[in-house]
Amino acid sequence: MKMRKIYFWMALATALLGCGGRSWSSGDRVLVAKYLYETKIAQPQRFEVVVFKYPNQPLEKGTPKNYIKRLLGLPGEILAIFFGRLFHIPAPPPGAPPHFNDLDNKAIDPNDLWKSDHTHRNDPKTLDLFDAGKFQILRKPPEIMLAMRRIVYDNDFPAKDLTGPEWERWRPEEGAAWAASKRNGFVHDGGKNDAVDWLRYWHVLRPGHGEPAVGARSKRELITDFMAYNSYQSAEHGDAMSPSSSNWVGDLMLECKLDVQGSTGEFWMELSKGIHRFRARFDLSSGMCTLFKVGMDKKPVEMDSKQTGVKGPGSYNLRFANFDARLTVWVDRELPFGNGRDYPPPEMRGADEKDLDDVQLKSRFGPTGQNDLEPASLGAKGAVVQVHGIRLWRDTYYTRSAGGPDFHLTPDVLSDPQKWGFFKDPNLAEVRTLYVQPGHYLCLGDNSPQSSDGRDWGLVPERLMLGRALLVYFPFNRAGPIR
């Protein structure tokens, strides 16, 4: 432990001394824990943010060329990218033959195994394994979910120039006992006690260039992986534009602050994706939280139930996520279901679905009209509550390749379920598989649509892995830990 501290403080001192005289716009300076990998105290772990030398050109004009990415593929495994999520087949156990035995191929230089040619991209054997449902989805632990999430909409910051009712993002269903309150929140007076009153999120985007602010494009649309960081401003049009089409994202996280006035009733959180709706019901009298999955038959199936602290009058910070085919619940700082409650991803053939034909399987692909136009909801039944601090987040979406979308989605497509059939087209709903050679790692950028990473140029040899990124220390206005 003392040796670790010595290494840390030596690295920090060197880093801080090295930032003198640099301008605020010269890029982030990152503190890297090189000693972890150099001394073998720790091996690189999945989901860590790592720094490594660029395999194709470690030195450029005598200067080390370093990259910083997130480590996602481990030595010896096969990784797959499908509908924005990651799947894998683990590396064989010690002594078993590898998935691809390139090390014994004398025609291949072992120093070239990092190159993309040796990732066996979309090898027919791996595609068959994926189609047979042999891959497992990679699920992020809660702390990584929080690190990688992207904001969709923060209800505390509505657009000041879009004030009409057609631009409201959160809307009560007709007859629901919800009413707007101060602090950009909503209150529920208890209702009629016999049904859940729903407050629905509408993903309504601001008008485009040349469109009037009233009655322009106030239709509900699919949530996409749009990032302002990737957009540009056209000198001709003047408004922000994205350089590429967006991808539909259905993995969402909903959070709010709940103020409970009594000890009766129920509070609900709901997230919809594809053929399913997922619900977390909080019994305000007992504190019990129950998770449900609702399919196209609209029959709720109970998934799990746990005791929580949401019991009786008080204020609670709640968060409900559906990332990576896993339901995760936060109550204040507690995780009543641990890392979450897993369920089989519907895009994959299940272990007991060998006889499921391709038409039935592909019917589960992509968004579903009513569900994905109501992606997030809050509900109350017989409860006197107030909600505020409402925020909706999305997961990181991994595209099959850098610099281009998986699907070309235009505004008219995003708002019209009748045009969503291409999500089920086997020629468009493609998977990408990549083999990670032994002694190598696959690293991808969090800004997936615009990242230069292992999807295109290949793997990172273990010898070029420098260390784990700990924090940004300069410029000081962006300083903070890296997660």
C-alpha positions as CSV (number, residue, x, y, z in Angstrom):
1,M,0.0,0.0,0.0
2,K,2.9,2.4,0.8
3,M,4.5,1.7,-2.5
4,R,1.2,2.5,-4.4
5,K,1.0,5.9,-2.5
6,I,4.6,6.7,-3.4
7,Y,4.0,5.9,-7.1
8,F,0.8,8.0,-7.1
9,W,2.3,11.1,-5.5
10,M,5.4,10.9,-7.8
11,A,3.1,10.7,-10.8
12,L,1.0,13.6,-9.6
13,A,4.0,15.8,-8.9
14,T,5.5,15.1,-12.4
15,A,2.1,15.8,-14.0
16,L,1.6,19.1,-12.3
17,L,5.1,20.3,-13.0
18,G,4.6,19.4,-16.6
19,C,1.6,21.7,-17.2
20,G,3.4,25.0,-16.6
21,G,3.1,27.5,-19.5
22,R,0.4,25.5,-21.4
23,S,-2.6,27.4,-22.6
24,W,-6.1,26.6,-21.5
25,S,-7.1,25.5,-25.0
26,S,-4.2,23.1,-25.5
27,G,-6.3,20.0,-24.6
28,D,-6.9,18.1,-21.4
29,R,-3.9,16.8,-19.3
30,V,-4.6,13.4,-17.8
31,L,-3.0,11.7,-14.8
32,V,-2.3,8.1,-15.7
33,A,-1.6,5.3,-13.2
34,K,1.2,3.6,-15.2
35,Y,2.5,1.7,-12.2
36,L,-0.7,-0.5,-12.0
37,Y,0.2,-2.2,-15.3
38,E,4.0,-1.9,-15.2
39,T,4.3,-3.6,-11.8
40,K,1.5,-6.1,-12.6
41,I,-0.3,-4.9,-9.4
42,A,-3.5,-4.9,-11.6
43,Q,-4.4,-6.2,-15.0
44,P,-6.5,-4.0,-17.4
45,Q,-10.1,-4.5,-16.6
46,R,-13.2,-4.2,-18.8
47,F,-14.9,-0.7,-18.7
48,E,-11.7,1.0,-17.4
49,V,-10.6,4.2,-19.3
50,V,-7.1,3.4,-20.4
51,V,-4.2,5.2,-22.1
52,F,-2.1,3.4,-24.7
53,K,0.3,4.0,-27.6
54,Y,-1.4,4.0,-31.0
55,P,-0.4,0.6,-32.5
56,N,-0.1,1.8,-36.1
57,Q,2.3,4.6,-35.2
58,P,3.5,4.7,-31.6
59,L,5.8,7.6,-32.5
60,E,5.0,10.6,-34.7
61,K,8.0,12.9,-35.4
62,G,9.7,11.6,-32.3
63,T,6.7,12.2,-30.1
64,P,4.7,9.4,-28.4
65,K,1.2,9.2,-30.0
66,N,-1.1,8.2,-27.2
67,Y,-4.8,7.4,-27.3
68,I,-7.4,7.4,-24.4
69,K,-10.4,5.0,-24.8
70,R,-12.5,2.7,-22.8
71,L,-11.4,-0.9,-22.6
72,L,-14.2,-3.2,-23.7
73,G,-12.8,-6.4,-25.3
74,L,-10.6,-8.8,-23.3
75,P,-7.9,-11.1,-24.7
76,G,-9.2,-14.2,-26.4
77,E,-12.9,-13.3,-26.6
78,I,-15.2,-12.5,-29.5
79,L,-17.1,-9.2,-29.3
80,A,-20.3,-8.3,-31.2
81,I,-22.0,-4.9,-31.7
82,F,-25.7,-5.1,-32.4
83,F,-28.4,-2.4,-32.1
84,G,-25.9,-0.2,-30.1
85,R,-25.1,-2.8,-27.5
86,L,-22.2,-5.1,-26.9
87,F,-22.2,-8.9,-26.7
88,H,-19.4,-11.4,-26.2
89,I,-18.3,-15.0,-26.2
90,P,-15.7,-15.3,-23.4
91,A,-12.2,-16.6,-24.0
92,P,-11.8,-20.3,-23.7
93,P,-10.5,-21.7,-20.4
94,P,-6.8,-22.2,-20.0
95,G,-5.6,-25.3,-22.0
96,A,-8.6,-25.1,-24.4
97,P,-8.0,-24.2,-28.1
98,P,-8.6,-20.5,-28.9
99,H,-11.5,-19.4,-31.1
100,F,-9.0,-18.6,-33.9
101,N,-5.5,-20.0,-33.7
102,D,-3.5,-17.4,-35.6
103,L,-0.5,-17.8,-33.3
104,D,0.3,-21.1,-35.0
105,N,0.0,-19.7,-38.5
106,K,3.6,-19.2,-39.6
107,A,2.4,-16.9,-42.4
108,I,1.4,-14.3,-39.8
109,D,3.9,-12.1,-37.9
110,P,2.9,-12.3,-34.2
111,N,3.7,-8.5,-34.0
112,D,0.9,-7.9,-36.6
113,L,-1.9,-9.6,-34.7
114,W,-3.3,-6.3,-33.6
115,K,-4.2,-5.3,-37.1
116,S,-7.9,-5.3,-38.1
117,D,-7.3,-8.1,-40.7
118,H,-6.7,-10.4,-37.7
119,T,-9.9,-9.5,-35.8
120,H,-11.8,-11.9,-38.1
121,R,-14.5,-9.3,-38.6
122,N,-17.8,-10.9,-39.3
123,D,-16.4,-14.3,-39.8
124,P,-19.2,-16.7,-40.9
125,K,-18.6,-18.9,-37.9
126,T,-19.1,-16.1,-35.4
127,L,-22.1,-14.8,-37.3
128,D,-23.7,-18.3,-37.0
129,L,-22.9,-18.4,-33.3
130,F,-24.6,-15.0,-32.9
131,D,-27.7,-16.1,-34.8
132,A,-27.8,-19.2,-32.6
133,G,-27.9,-17.0,-29.5
134,K,-24.5,-18.1,-28.2
135,F,-23.3,-14.6,-27.3
136,Q,-23.9,-13.0,-23.9
137,I,-24.8,-9.4,-23.5
138,L,-22.2,-7.2,-21.7
139,R,-23.8,-5.5,-18.7
140,K,-22.3,-2.4,-17.1
141,P,-22.2,-2.1,-13.3
142,P,-24.2,0.8,-11.8
143,E,-21.2,3.1,-11.4
144,I,-20.3,2.7,-15.1
145,M,-23.9,3.3,-16.1
146,L,-23.7,6.7,-14.3
147,A,-20.4,7.5,-15.9
148,M,-21.5,6.7,-19.5
149,R,-25.1,8.0,-19.5
150,R,-26.0,11.0,-21.7
151,I,-28.7,13.5,-20.9
152,V,-31.8,13.4,-23.0
153,Y,-33.9,16.0,-21.2
154,D,-33.7,17.9,-17.9
155,N,-37.1,19.2,-16.9
156,D,-35.5,21.9,-14.8
157,F,-34.3,23.7,-17.9
158,P,-37.1,24.0,-20.4
159,A,-36.6,26.1,-23.6
160,K,-37.5,29.7,-22.9
161,D,-38.6,30.4,-26.4
162,L,-40.9,27.3,-26.8
163,T,-43.7,28.0,-24.3
164,G,-46.8,26.6,-25.9
165,P,-48.5,23.4,-24.8
166,E,-47.4,21.6,-27.9
167,W,-43.8,21.9,-26.7
168,E,-44.3,20.4,-23.2
169,R,-42.2,17.3,-22.7
170,W,-44.0,15.9,-19.7
171,R,-47.8,15.6,-20.1
172,P,-50.5,14.0,-17.9
173,E,-52.8,11.5,-19.6
174,E,-56.3,12.7,-20.0
175,G,-58.2,12.5,-16.7
176,A,-55.0,12.0,-14.6
177,A,-54.8,13.8,-11.3
178,W,-51.5,15.4,-12.1
179,A,-51.0,19.2,-12.1
180,A,-48.0,21.4,-12.8
181,S,-46.3,22.8,-9.7
182,K,-43.4,25.1,-8.9
183,R,-39.8,24.0,-9.4
184,N,-40.8,22.6,-12.9
185,G,-42.5,19.6,-11.2
186,F,-45.9,18.0,-10.8
187,V,-48.2,17.2,-7.9
188,H,-50.7,14.4,-7.6
189,D,-53.6,14.8,-5.2
190,G,-54.4,11.2,-4.7
191,G,-56.7,10.7,-7.6
192,K,-59.6,8.1,-7.5
193,N,-57.5,5.3,-6.0
194,D,-58.6,2.7,-8.5
195,A,-56.1,3.2,-11.4
196,V,-52.6,4.5,-12.0
197,D,-52.5,8.1,-13.2
198,W,-49.7,8.4,-15.8
199,L,-47.4,11.4,-16.5
200,R,-45.9,10.7,-20.0
201,Y,-42.7,12.0,-21.6
202,W,-43.0,13.3,-25.1
203,H,-39.7,13.5,-27.1
204,V,-40.6,16.7,-29.0
205,L,-37.6,18.5,-30.6
206,R,-37.4,22.2,-31.3
207,P,-38.2,23.4,-34.9
208,G,-35.5,23.2,-37.6
209,H,-34.3,26.0,-39.8
210,G,-37.0,28.0,-41.4
211,E,-39.8,26.3,-39.4
212,P,-42.1,28.5,-37.3
213,A,-41.9,28.1,-33.5
214,V,-45.6,27.4,-33.3
215,G,-47.1,24.2,-34.6
216,A,-43.9,23.3,-36.5
217,R,-42.6,19.9,-35.5
218,S,-44.3,19.2,-32.2
219,K,-44.7,15.5,-33.0
220,R,-43.4,12.8,-30.7
221,E,-40.2,11.3,-32.0
222,L,-37.8,8.4,-31.2
223,I,-34.9,9.2,-28.8
224,T,-31.6,9.1,-30.7
225,D,-27.9,9.2,-29.9
226,F,-27.6,12.8,-31.1
227,M,-24.8,14.7,-29.3
228,A,-24.3,18.5,-29.5
229,Y,-20.6,17.8,-29.4
230,N,-20.9,16.2,-32.8
231,S,-23.0,18.9,-34.4
232,Y,-21.8,21.9,-36.3
233,Q,-23.2,25.3,-37.2
234,S,-23.9,26.0,-40.8
235,A,-22.9,29.5,-42.1
236,E,-25.8,29.3,-44.6
237,H,-28.5,28.2,-42.2
238,G,-27.2,29.4,-38.8
239,D,-28.7,26.5,-36.8
240,A,-27.0,23.5,-35.3
241,M,-26.8,20.5,-37.6
242,S,-25.6,17.0,-37.2
243,P,-23.0,15.7,-39.6
244,S,-24.6,12.3,-39.7
245,S,-27.9,10.6,-39.2
246,S,-28.8,9.5,-35.7
247,N,-29.5,6.0,-34.2
248,W,-32.5,5.1,-32.1
249,V,-31.6,4.5,-28.4
250,G,-34.0,2.6,-26.2
251,D,-31.8,2.0,-23.2
252,L,-32.9,4.8,-20.8
253,M,-32.6,6.0,-17.2
254,L,-35.2,8.0,-15.4
255,E,-34.7,9.9,-12.2
256,C,-36.7,12.3,-10.0
257,K,-37.0,13.6,-6.5
258,L,-40.2,12.3,-4.9
259,D,-41.9,14.1,-2.0
260,V,-44.4,11.9,-0.2
261,Q,-47.2,13.5,1.9
262,G,-48.9,10.4,3.3
263,S,-48.5,6.7,4.0
264,T,-50.8,5.3,1.4
265,G,-50.8,4.6,-2.3
266,E,-48.3,3.7,-4.9
267,F,-45.7,5.5,-7.0
268,W,-44.6,4.1,-10.4
269,M,-41.7,4.6,-12.7
270,E,-41.9,3.1,-16.3
271,L,-39.4,2.8,-19.2
272,S,-40.5,1.4,-22.6
273,K,-38.3,-0.2,-25.2
274,G,-39.4,-2.2,-28.2
275,I,-42.0,-4.9,-27.4
276,H,-41.7,-4.3,-23.6
277,R,-42.6,-1.8,-20.9
278,F,-40.7,-2.1,-17.6
279,R,-42.1,-0.8,-14.4
280,A,-40.9,-0.2,-10.8
281,R,-43.8,0.0,-8.4
282,F,-43.2,1.6,-4.9
283,D,-45.7,0.7,-2.2
284,L,-45.6,3.8,-0.1
285,S,-47.1,2.1,3.0
286,S,-44.7,-0.9,3.1
287,G,-41.6,0.4,1.2
288,M,-41.7,-2.6,-1.1
289,C,-40.5,-2.1,-4.7
290,T,-41.7,-4.6,-7.3
291,L,-40.4,-4.8,-10.9
292,F,-42.7,-5.8,-13.8
293,K,-42.2,-6.6,-17.5
294,V,-45.2,-6.0,-19.7
295,G,-45.2,-7.5,-23.2
296,M,-47.4,-6.8,-26.2
297,D,-50.2,-8.8,-24.6
298,K,-50.2,-6.1,-21.9
299,K,-50.1,-8.7,-19.1
300,P,-47.6,-7.7,-16.4
301,V,-45.1,-10.3,-15.3
302,E,-43.5,-9.8,-11.9
303,M,-39.7,-10.0,-12.1
304,D,-38.6,-9.3,-8.5
305,S,-39.4,-7.5,-5.3
306,K,-37.3,-5.9,-2.6
307,Q,-37.7,-3.8,0.5
308,T,-36.7,-0.1,0.2
309,G,-36.7,3.0,2.3
310,V,-39.5,4.6,0.3
311,K,-42.0,4.3,3.1
312,G,-44.3,7.0,4.4
313,P,-43.9,10.7,4.3
314,G,-40.5,12.0,3.3
315,S,-38.3,13.0,0.4
316,Y,-36.5,10.4,-1.8
317,N,-34.2,10.5,-4.7
318,L,-35.2,7.7,-7.2
319,R,-33.6,6.4,-10.3
320,F,-34.7,3.6,-12.6
321,A,-32.6,2.3,-15.5
322,N,-33.0,-0.2,-18.3
323,F,-29.5,-0.5,-19.6
324,D,-28.1,-3.6,-21.2
325,A,-31.2,-5.8,-20.7
326,R,-31.0,-5.1,-16.9
327,L,-33.4,-3.2,-14.6
328,T,-31.5,-1.2,-11.9
329,V,-33.1,0.8,-9.1
330,W,-31.5,3.5,-7.0
331,V,-33.1,4.8,-3.8
332,D,-31.0,7.7,-2.6
333,R,-27.6,6.0,-2.5
334,E,-28.9,2.5,-2.1
335,L,-29.2,-0.3,-4.7
336,P,-32.1,-2.5,-3.4
337,F,-31.7,-5.0,-6.3
338,G,-27.9,-4.9,-6.3
339,N,-26.5,-4.4,-9.8
340,G,-30.0,-5.0,-11.1
341,R,-32.5,-7.6,-12.4
342,D,-31.4,-9.2,-15.7
343,Y,-33.7,-10.3,-18.4
344,P,-33.1,-11.9,-21.8
345,P,-32.5,-9.3,-24.6
346,P,-35.3,-9.8,-27.1
347,E,-33.0,-9.2,-30.0
348,M,-31.2,-12.4,-29.2
349,R,-32.4,-16.0,-29.6
350,G,-32.8,-17.4,-26.1
351,A,-31.4,-20.7,-24.9
352,D,-34.9,-22.3,-25.1
353,E,-35.8,-20.8,-28.5
354,K,-33.9,-23.1,-30.9
355,D,-37.1,-23.5,-32.9
356,L,-37.8,-19.8,-33.1
357,D,-37.8,-18.9,-36.8
358,D,-36.1,-15.8,-38.2
359,V,-39.4,-14.0,-38.9
360,Q,-40.5,-14.3,-35.3
361,L,-37.1,-13.3,-34.0
362,K,-36.9,-10.2,-36.2
363,S,-40.4,-9.2,-35.2
364,R,-38.8,-8.3,-31.9
365,F,-36.2,-6.0,-33.4
366,G,-36.4,-2.2,-33.2
367,P,-38.9,0.2,-31.8
368,T,-42.6,-0.3,-31.4
369,G,-45.1,2.5,-32.1
370,Q,-47.0,3.2,-28.9
371,N,-44.2,1.9,-26.6
372,D,-41.3,3.9,-28.0
373,L,-43.3,7.1,-28.4
374,E,-44.0,6.9,-24.7
375,P,-40.4,6.0,-23.6
376,A,-40.6,7.2,-20.0
377,S,-43.5,7.7,-17.6
378,L,-44.2,8.5,-13.9
379,G,-47.3,7.2,-12.2
380,A,-49.3,7.5,-9.0
381,K,-52.2,5.6,-7.6
382,G,-54.0,6.8,-4.5
383,A,-50.9,8.7,-3.4
384,V,-50.4,12.4,-2.5
385,V,-47.0,13.1,-3.9
386,Q,-44.9,15.8,-5.7
387,V,-42.1,15.1,-8.2
388,H,-39.4,17.5,-9.4
389,G,-35.8,17.3,-10.6
390,I,-37.1,15.1,-13.4
391,R,-34.3,14.0,-15.7
392,L,-34.2,11.4,-18.5
393,W,-30.9,9.9,-19.7
394,R,-29.8,7.5,-22.4
395,D,-27.1,4.9,-22.6
396,T,-24.1,5.1,-24.9
397,Y,-24.9,3.7,-28.3
398,Y,-22.1,1.8,-30.1
399,T,-22.3,2.0,-33.8
400,R,-21.0,-0.8,-36.0
401,S,-18.3,1.5,-37.4
402,A,-17.0,4.9,-36.7
403,G,-18.1,7.9,-38.7
404,G,-21.5,6.6,-39.8
405,P,-24.9,5.6,-38.4
406,D,-26.3,2.1,-38.3
407,F,-29.6,3.4,-39.8
408,H,-30.3,6.6,-41.7
409,L,-33.1,8.2,-39.7
410,T,-34.7,11.5,-40.9
411,P,-37.3,13.5,-38.9
412,D,-40.2,12.1,-40.8
413,V,-39.1,8.6,-40.1
414,L,-38.5,9.3,-36.4
415,S,-42.1,10.3,-35.8
416,D,-43.9,7.8,-38.0
417,P,-44.1,4.2,-36.8
418,Q,-45.4,3.1,-40.2
419,K,-41.8,3.8,-41.5
420,W,-40.0,1.7,-38.9
421,G,-40.1,-1.6,-40.8
422,F,-36.5,-1.3,-41.9
423,F,-35.4,-2.1,-38.3
424,K,-36.5,-5.6,-39.0
425,D,-34.9,-5.9,-42.4
426,P,-32.1,-8.5,-42.1
427,N,-30.0,-6.6,-44.7
428,L,-30.0,-3.5,-42.5
429,A,-30.2,-4.9,-39.0
430,E,-26.6,-6.2,-39.2
431,V,-24.3,-7.4,-36.5
432,R,-20.5,-6.8,-36.4
433,T,-18.3,-9.3,-34.7
434,L,-14.6,-8.9,-33.8
435,Y,-12.1,-11.3,-32.4
436,V,-9.7,-10.1,-29.7
437,Q,-6.4,-11.9,-30.1
438,P,-4.7,-13.3,-27.0
439,G,-2.4,-10.7,-25.4
440,H,-4.4,-7.9,-26.9
441,Y,-7.4,-5.6,-26.0
442,L,-10.2,-3.9,-27.9
443,C,-10.7,-0.3,-26.9
444,L,-13.6,1.9,-28.1
445,G,-14.4,5.5,-27.6
446,D,-17.4,6.7,-25.6
447,N,-18.3,9.1,-28.5
448,S,-18.9,6.1,-30.7
449,P,-20.2,7.7,-33.9
450,Q,-17.2,10.0,-34.2
451,S,-14.5,7.9,-32.5
452,S,-11.3,6.6,-34.2
453,D,-10.9,3.3,-32.4
454,G,-10.5,-0.5,-32.6
455,R,-13.5,-1.0,-34.8
456,D,-11.5,0.4,-37.7
457,W,-7.7,0.0,-37.0
458,G,-7.7,-3.0,-34.7
459,L,-6.4,-4.0,-31.3
460,V,-4.0,-2.8,-28.6
461,P,-1.1,-5.1,-27.8
462,E,-0.6,-5.6,-24.1
463,R,3.0,-4.2,-24.4
464,L,1.5,-0.8,-25.6
465,M,-1.0,-0.5,-22.7
466,L,0.4,2.4,-20.6
467,G,-2.0,2.6,-17.7
468,R,-5.4,3.6,-16.3
469,A,-6.6,7.1,-16.6
470,L,-7.4,8.5,-13.2
471,L,-8.3,12.2,-13.6
472,V,-8.1,15.4,-15.7
473,Y,-5.8,17.8,-13.8
474,F,-5.5,20.6,-16.4
475,P,-7.2,22.9,-17.4
476,F,-8.5,23.4,-13.9
477,N,-12.1,24.3,-15.0
478,R,-12.4,20.7,-16.4
479,A,-10.5,19.0,-13.6
480,G,-12.0,15.9,-12.1
481,P,-11.9,12.1,-11.8
482,I,-12.3,9.9,-14.9
483,R,-14.8,7.1,-14.6
